Amino acid sequence: MAKENSATGRLIAIGDIHGHAAALESILDAIIPGPDDTIVTLGDYVNRGPESRKVLELLIDLSELCNLVPILGNHEEMMLDSRDDPHAELRWRSQGGEETLASYGPDAGISRIPQAHWNFLLSCRPYYETAQFMFTHANYCWYSKLEDQPSLLLRWISLEESPPKAHLSGKTLIVGHTPGAIKDFGFCRCIDTGCGFGGQLTAMELESGQTWRVQESGRIAE
C-alpha cells in the first residue's frame, strides 16, 4: 500500500510511456528520485514502443528507490486479460502487444513473460488519491467517488470523448491517455504528451508545476 508523500518529499506524476525505455531512463535521470519522493506513473507502460520489457524492469527497480504508485492503464488491462483468453490475446496483439512480446525475444509468447512482470502489473492500482490530488489513467466521473468509478471511464474513455468537469471533492485530477500538448483545465491536468506516437514523455512535480520532457529517444526536449 502506498503511503502519503512525506512533508519533505516530492509528488511527481509521469505520463504514458508505451515501451520507450530510453525516454523513461532519461526522465528518471533528470528527476533523481529519492526515498522521500512519491512517483505516480499513470499507466500504459507497454505496447507500441520497442522496449516494454525494459520499461517494466525499470519500474520494478524504481520501486526500490522511492514510493512508486503505478496506475493501471488500458494497455496493461489488455495484457493481463491475455494470460488465459486467446481472444483477448488477439486483441492485445493488434493494439501493440506484438511489439511488447518482441521485447522478450524472437517469437516470444505469453509464456516468456517473467512472473515478476505479471506481479508488477497485478500490483497496479485503478486510482490513487492524496489530500490535494487524484490520479487515474484516463478519465473520471465528476460526481462519483473514485472507488465508485467504472473501469471503462478510469482506463478507456479519453478527455475528448468525455470532457472533464471539476470533481465534487475539490481535488485536482491528474490523468494521461489523451495524447497531445499538456492540458490544464485548472481542476484537471493531462500529461500524456504522445510518447508512443512520436511525441514526448512528460513528468510533472505537482506542487510546483515543474515539468521534465524528453523525446522517445531519451533526448531532453527543448
N, C-alpha and C positions, 0 to 999 in steps of 0.2 A: 504494500500500500504506500503510495507516495505521500510524503509529508509536506506541510506548508513550507514554502521557501523561507529561509531564515531572515532575520532583520537585516543581516549584512549581505546575504546572497542575492544574486540577480535572478529575475524571472524572464526567461528567453524562450520565444517560440521559433520553430524552424518549419518552413513551408514544405510543400510536396517535393520529394527527392527523385522518385521514379528511376531508380537504378543507376544514378550518376554518383559513383563513389568519389571521384576526383573532386566534384563540387562539395560533397559533404566533408571530405577531409580538409579542403581549403577553408571552408567556413568555420569548422571547429578550430583550426589553427588560428584563425582571426579572433574567435571568441575566447579561447583559452579557458575552457570550463574548469571550475574549481569545486571542491566538495560542498560548499555552501550554496552553489547555484542550482536552480531548478530549470531544466530544459524540457520543454514540451514540444515533441515532434508531432506534427499534425496529420500524419498518415501518408499513404501512397509512397511507401519506401521501395516497392518493387515495380516491375513491368516497364516496358518501353526502353529504358536505358540498358547499357551492356553489362553492368556490374551489380545486379541486385544481390547476389551472394555476398559480395564485399560490403555493400551497404548494411546488410543485416549484421555482419560481423563487426563493423564499426559501431553500430548502435549498441550491440551487446557489450563491447568494450567500453563505450561511453557510460553505460550504466554503472560501471565501477569507478568512474571519475566524478560523478555528480549525481544529483537526484533526477533521474531521467523518467519522464512521464510520456510513454508512447501512446498516441491515439490511433485507433483502428480506422484505416481508410477503406474505401470500397475495393481497392485492388488487393489489399490483404484479405478482405472478406471473400473475394473470389478465389484467392489462393487457398485459403482454409477450406472452403467448400469443395475444392477439387480433390481433397485427400481420399475420399471414398465415394465420389459421384462422377462417373465418366462424362455425363452430360455437362456438369459444372466445369469439369476439366477442359472440355472443348471450348466452352465459353471463355474461360480464363486464358487459354492459349491464344484465342483470337483477339484478346484485349491486352496483349503484351506479355502473356505468360510464356510464349515461345522464347523470348529474349531472356526471361528470368531463368528458365530451365537451361538455356545455353550457357548461362554463367556458372552452372555447376559441372560443365564439361560436355564434350561432344555426345550427342544422342542421349543426354541425361533425361531421366523421367522423374516422376514424383518420388520414387524410392531413393533417389540420390540426395534428396534434401535432408540435411542432418536434423536429428531430433531437437538439438539446441535451437535451431532456427524456427521449428514449429513451436517450441516452448515460448520463444520470444513473441511470435505472432499471437499466440494464445494469451499472453500477458497484456496485450494492447487493450486499452480502455475505450469505451464508447464516447466518453467525455471526461473533462477534468474541470474542477471549479476551485477558485480561491476566493478571498474576501472581496476582490475587485473584478476578477476576470472569470470568464467561462471559455472553454476550448472545445470545439467539435471539429470533425474533419470537413464537413461540407456546409451545413446549414442548421437551422433550428426553428422551432415554433415560438413566437414571442410570448404567448400566453400560457405556456406549459413549463413546469419544472424540467430540468434536464433528465431526471430519472423517468419522466413520463413521455419522452420524445420517441417517435418511431424511428427505427433504424434506417428506413428509406430517406428520411429527412436528414438524419445525422451524417449519412455517408454517401448519398447518391444525388440529391437534388441541389443543383447549382444555384448561386445567387441570382443568375439571370432568369432561371425558371421560377424562383420564388424570392423576390426581393426582400431583404431583411427589414425588420422593424425593431425598435427598442424593446429589449426584454423586460418583462414585468419585474424582475429582480433589481433593475437599475444597473446591473453589471455590464461590462463591455465584453462582447463576444469576439473571439479570435478564431478564424477559420481559414481553410485552404480550399482546394478542389476546383475553384473557378479561376483558371489561369488568365494572366494579363498583368497590367500595372497594379501596384498596391492600391487597394480600395479602402478608404477610410470614411465611414459613414458617421463617425463620432461614437456611436453606440456599438459599432461592429467594424472590425478590420479584417480584410482578407489579404494574406501574404503569399498566395500561390502566384509566383511570377514566371511560370511557364517552364520550369525545369522538366525535361522530358519532351518538350515541344520546341526545342531550340531556344528557350528563354534562359532565365537565371534562377538560382536558388537564393532565397532570402531568409535571413534570421532577424528577429526584432527583440530588443530588450524593452519590455513593456512599460516599465515605469518612466524611463527617459525618452522612449521612442527611437533610440539609436538603432540603426539598421546596418546589416552587413549583406552585401550582394556579390555573388560570384557567378561566372559563366559555367556551363556544363563541363567545360574543360578543366575547371578549377581556377581559371584566371580571375583575379579580383576585378569586379566591374567598375567602370569609371563612374 
